[in-house]
C-alpha cells in the first residue's frame, strides 16, 4: 500500500546528506586521532584540539541547520485522527515515562497507515490511553512517521474523537524513517579513517622520533660527524661533554675522551667513572694516597654498547628515559653497573672488569 502524503521521502543518499556524513566521520576520526596522538607525543594543543573540534563541529552543524528548522517550523503540521493499536511503557522512573505506541493514523486526505512512535506520557494521564482508543495526532506533511499525540486537542477535534470509528490499517501500510543504508555508513567510515590518517601523517615525525628514543641507545647511535666537545680537567676530577650529534656509545668516543682526561701517557688512577649519553665524569684518586682505584684506560669500552643494549631491552623497562654506566673500585674488585630508568621504575645489571654480566636487577 502506498502512502501519498506529500513529496518523496528524504533519504540519506542525497549528495548533501552524504557530504554531511563524510564531514561528520572526518571530524570524529580527526578528534579521536588528535586525542591519542596528542597523548603519545605529549602535545597539549593537539590534545585540546581533539576535545574542541567536535564541539565546534556540533555548533556549526546546529547553526547551519537553523534555516532548515525555521522552514520546517513555518510549515503547519497536519492534524489527523489515530487509533491506538497497542501501547507499552518502556521505562522511566520520573512522573513522565516513555510509552511506545503502535498507531493507525487516518489522514483526511489520504489512506490510513500504521506507525510506531515513543512519547513521554505523565503517569496521571496514562489511563486516558488504551487500546482501540482514538487520539488526535500531528505530523509534518513530508514526514508522516514523525507523529506526535496531541495531549490537549481543540474542541473541534475533541468532538471528532468522541464520534470517530476507525478501522485498523494493515501491517503492509506501516511507515518509518528511511534507513541510512550501506552507502551512508561507508561514507561516514571513510571520513573517519581519512581524518585519523591525516592526523597521524601530520605528526608522523613526532611519533617516529618518540619510537626512536624508546629504542636502546646502541641501536640508534648518533653520527660522529660533529667534533664539538668540551673537556674540563682538574686535580680531582675530569669531565668530557659531547655535542648533540654524538654519543659515547659511538666507536672510539670513550677511548678519545679518557685519553684527553689522562693526558695520554699519564696513568692517573680513578675512583669512579660515570658514562652517560653525552657526558663522561671521572673522579681521580688523590695523589700520594693508597686508596683503591683503577686505570680508566683499561675499562672494556668495547663491551659498553652491548651492556646498555641488554639493560634497556631485557630488564622490564620498555621505554627507557635515561641510562648511565658507573664503574668504581671503592673496595674489592672493579665493578661496572648499567642503570636504566623509565616509567616502569629503575633496573640495573652488574658486570665485572671484563664486561661479563654477573648480576641483574629487573624493574619492579
Secondary structure by P-SEA (a helix, b strand, c coil): ccccccccccccccaaaaaaaaaaaaaaaaaaaaaaaaaaaccaaaaaaaaaaaaaaaaaaaaaaaaaaaaaaabbbbbbbbbbcccccccccccbbbbbbbccccccccccccccbbbbbbccccccccccbbbbbbbcccccccccccccccaaaaaaaaabbbbbcccccccccccccaaaaaaaaaaaaaaaaaaaaaaaaaaaaaaaaaccccccccccccccbbbbbcccbbbbbbcccccccccaaaaaaaaaaacccccccccbbbbcccbbbbbbccccccccccccccccccaaaaaaaaaacccccccccbbbbbbbcccccbbbbbbbbccccccbbbbccccccccccccc
